[in-house]
């Protein structure tokens, strides 16, 4: 068995077994809490010393679907296992039996869980993304130590800066179009994409933007969800797969052309 076939086979097994844990991952996320209301300032007080009349506030945000209810969806475990197994095989074949496999395949069940949560709630919980950052940084630094590939380590750091910085800029310019969870996820994905290569990083990030803009717009027109609150995370993840599969070749063709 050659190394690519091994990467595909082990990727499918690891992804499928890990996918069974998706309902457990979702159920562990703490319940959503509404943002605190701002406290009244001194400017709201009446000059005479009496309490000022309360100013009607805007309607509070509608609470999303509870994570525990999502975790109990019928068939979620085996469906997530199948999706993770397919993704593990595809990604394993794309990156091959190299250190990049370690940075991608074990995280696939987490990405599946995040995609499901984002699709149903329009949220990407920090509870799941924050520990993934720690694991990713350890694996990237460890990979540089094992392989001696310091160029890949530098690309991973710049990938975090470029992808996370780009999404952060978009969030600052138009916060209604992106959630800050998208910014956090972009930085995490940028690390793993950057390790693989510049073409993979640039095409993967661009594909996510393109899919989110085009398909998100079409789904909004079909009234599957509102244009101002469509989930961007699943499109980002699909864009990463495109980058892993064809990013290097597309980027080489663009540069050569």
Secondary structure, 3 states (H helix, E strand, C coil): CCHHHHHHHHHHHHHHHHHCCHHHHHHHCCCCCCCCCCCCCHHHCCCCCCCCCCCCCCCCCCCCCCHHHHHCCCCHHHHHHHHHHHHHHHHHHHHCCCHHHHHHHHHHHHHHHHHHHHHHHCCCCHHHHHHHHHHHHHHHHHHHHHHCCHHHHHHHHHHHHHHHHHHHHHHHHCCCCCCHHHHHHHHHHHHHHHHHCHHHHHHHHHHHHHHHHHHHHHHHHCCCCCHHHCCCHHHHHHHHHHHHHHHHHHHHHHHHC
